[in-house]
């Protein structure tokens, strides 16, 4: 396989790496086990981001003292704007 690294590309990579370190954006927070999309699969599919959001909200937005009470979360279409790509997440 041919190596496509060119001097300017290497310089840009070095600049990005330096800036990430300067801003302390190197700590790993998690990893999406797969990619989830907004439109590439039916909304009920394992590949859709919507069931993932439902599952995440159900797991996080629970006050143990009120877990037996009904709750409703209302979000609009602007709440989810992008696909989630299965990669490491750093901040």
Secondary structure, DSSP 4 states (H G I P E B T S, - for coil): ------HHHHHHHHHHHHHHHHTT---EEEE-SS-BBSSSS-TTSTTBHHHHHHHHHHHHS--GGGTTS-------GGG--S-B-SSEEE-
